[in-house]
Amino acid sequence: MLNNLRYDLRNILNNDPAAKSEVEVLLLYPSVHALILYRIAHKLYNKKLFFVARLISQLGRFLTGIEIHPGAKIGRGLFIDHGMGVVIGETAEVGDNVTIYHGVTLGGTGKEKGKRHPTIGDNVIIGSGAKVLGPIYIGNNVKIGANSVVLKDVPSYATAVGIPARIIEKISSKTIIEIKDYMGRKKAIYNDMII
């Protein structure tokens, strides 16, 4: 858990120009507090201690304004900027190095059983007020515009905007190779920082 916390702090420092130090991020960023409480609740949820897990989850919501269901699966480096009003549902899956702005919902569309929340790939940015709904897949390196309502899958390296969201930009295969090379170098830098 400490390695994840350290990674999360460094990811926020790298992505938020307002962040000045790890101590500031640790003490003053609601995203970090919500993730610490989520990780505790998630461990309890996996041990089938559902009531205690939900209690901790609701405490996190009360303290931070960020609601993360303890059943959700969240990768490393999630940065919830400002955070107020973010909701992440029970069967949602969030990849690594995702940035979510305030007012975002990763929710369901009704009372379906089983997988009913979205799966978000790595390195995704979801703009303020966006709603990503249903058991859909958002690929890696996707950008979702502010206030968009996403109801269908979005392929990797695309930008989706609007109500309902439509894809306005998809990157060429040559650019994808260049981005993958860049991301590989960036990942190597992250790994050096963690060691």
N, C-alpha and C positions, 0 to 999 in steps of 0.2 A: 504494500500500500504506500510506503514511503517513496519508493521509486516512481510510482505513478504520480504522486503528489509533486515530487521534484520536477518530473517531466511536464506536468500541467503548469507549474509556475513558470518554467522557462518558456513554454509555448506562449503563455500570455505575455511575458516580457518581449518576446519576438514579434508578437502580432498587435500589441496595443501601444501606440506611441505615448499614451498618457501614463503608462506604468513606469515607475522609476526604480523600483528594487523588488527583490523577492519578498522581503519583509512586508513592504507595502501591499503587494498582491496577496500574500497569505492572510494578512490581518484585515484588509479593507475590501476585498473583492467578493461579492456574494456568490459568484460562480464557483469559487474555490470552496466556500463553506457548503454550498449545495452539493458539490461533488464528494466532499468528505462524508457528509451525512448519507448521501446516496450509496456510497461504497459500503458503509457499515450496514445500512438497511438491505442492500443487495445480498450480502453474505448471509444475513438472517433469513431473507426470503428464500434463498437457495437451500437453507436448512429447514424449510417449511415452518418457520416461525413467522407466519404471515401477519398476525396482529401487531407484534412488536416492530416488525419491519415497516408496516404502514404507519405506525405511531411515530417512528423516527422520520419517515418520509413527510408526514404532516408537520412535524416540528421544523423540518427544513423549509417547507413551504411557508410556514408562519414567519420564520426568521429572514428568509431571503426573497420571497415572492416568486421562487422558482419551484415548480412542482415536477419532480421526477419520480415516476412509479418505481418501487424497488424491484419489480420484475423486468424492467427495461435492461437492455445490454448496451453498455457504453464503453467505447474504446478510450485510448489515452489521448490527452491533449485537447479535450473538449474545452472550448472557450465560449462562455455565454456572456456576451458583452452587455452590461447593465443588468440584464436578466429579468427584470420585473415582467410578470405575466407569461413566462415560458412554461409550457406544459409538454411533458414527454410521457406518452402512454405506456401501458404495461408490456405490450409485445413489440415496442419500438426497438430498433437496433441502430446504434450510431457508431460510425467508424472512427478512425484516428484523425486527429488534427482538424476537427470540424469547428467552425465558428457559427454560432447562433446569436442573433440579435434579439432585443426585447420583443415580447408579444408574439413569439412564434409558437405554433401548436404542431406537434407531431402526434396526430390523433386518429381516431377511427371515424367511420362514416355512419355507424348505426350500432345494432346490437348483434353483430356477427360473432360467432364463436371462433376460437383458435387465433391464428395470426390475423390481427386486425389493424395494426399500426405500421407505419413505413419503416423501410430499411434504408439507412443513409450510408453512402460509401465514404471513403477517405477524402480529406482535403476539400470538403464541401463548405460553401458559405451560404447561409440562409438569412435573407434580409428581414428587417423589422416587420412584424405583423403578418408574416407569411404563414399560411396554413398548408401543411402537407398531410393529406388525409387518406386513410385506407392502407391495405397491405401492398403498397407499391414499392418500387425500387428506384432509388436516386443513385446514379452512378458516381464514380470517383471524379473529383475535380469539377464538380458542378457548381454553378452559381444560380441561386433562386432569388429573384427580385423582391423588394419590399412589397408587402400586401398581396403577393401572388397567392392563388389558391391552386395547389398542385393535386390533381386527382389521377394522373397517369404516370407511368414510368418515365424517367428522364435518363437518357444515355450519358455515359461518361463524357467529360469535356464539353458539356453543353451549358447554355444559359437559358433559363425558363422564366418568363414574366407573364403577368396578366391574370384575369379572372374569366374563365379558367386559364391556367397557365399554358402557354405555348412556347415551343423552342424557337428562339430568335437567332441563336448562333451555335454552330457546332464546329469545332476546330478540325482542320485537315490532318491527315495521318502524319505528314512531315512535321507539323507543329507538335503533335502528340509525342513524337520521338524526342523532340527538343525539350519538351516539358518533362518527360520521364527522365531524361538525363539530368535536368536541373533538380528534380525532386530527389533523385538518387544522391546527388551531391548534398542537398539539404538534409536528407536522412543521415548521411554520414556525419554531417556537422552535429546533428542532434545526438547521435550515438557517442561522439567524442565528448559532448557536454555532459552526458549522463555518467560516463565512466569515471 
